[in-house]
Amino acid sequence: MAIQMEKKLTSKLILELSWLKISLDEIKIENGIESTRIVLDHPGASCILAITPEQKVLLVTQYRYATQEVLYEIPAGKLDAWGGDYYKTAIRELAEETPYTAKSMKLLSAFYTAPGFCNEFIHLYKAEGLEKNSTLELDMDEFVDVHYFSKHEIREMMQNGVIHDAKTIIALQYWLFEDHEVR
């Protein structure tokens, strides 16, 4: 079956916030069918795989209203604006959410989080040269706890379905398989 492209006919802005725009679009598929799409326009985000000198991964826990759960996640945060700097965002978010800073960040991957309705694009970085010296504080509406886990503990958590956040699972897979040769 051939891929059918979709053309926007109209777009109605439903909600506009500083960090998200939601629109209702009327579209036409190449085969002539017309339909609607809800689109969440997101500026993008950065997430950080941070490993301490003791070979422990940093995860934060925080309550996520949409899921009604406290989730284990790698440190992450949205860009300050559309077209913002992913690298600078990664540096800032690590220092805000954990007691650590990084000398540099290495880009591991970039991916869409939910491409069926949202264009959020995340850059996944690995923090390099971690130092426990951050003086930044969380945003007023953020409440996180920092946890440290070994590879063994992470394997068990993943096998037992404790980690539900996709960006975190992707990052932890990088960490768990970094010692294995890819064929």
Secondary structure, 3 states (H helix, E strand, C coil): CCCCCEEEEEEEEEEECCCCEEEEEEEEECCCCEEEEEEEECCCEEEEECECCCCCEEEEEEEECCCCEEEEECCEEECCCCCCCHHHHHHHHHHHHCCCEEEEEEEEEEEECCCCCECCEEEEEEEEEEECCCCCCCCCCCCCEEEEECHHHHHHHHHCCCCCCHHHHHHHHHHHHCCCCCC
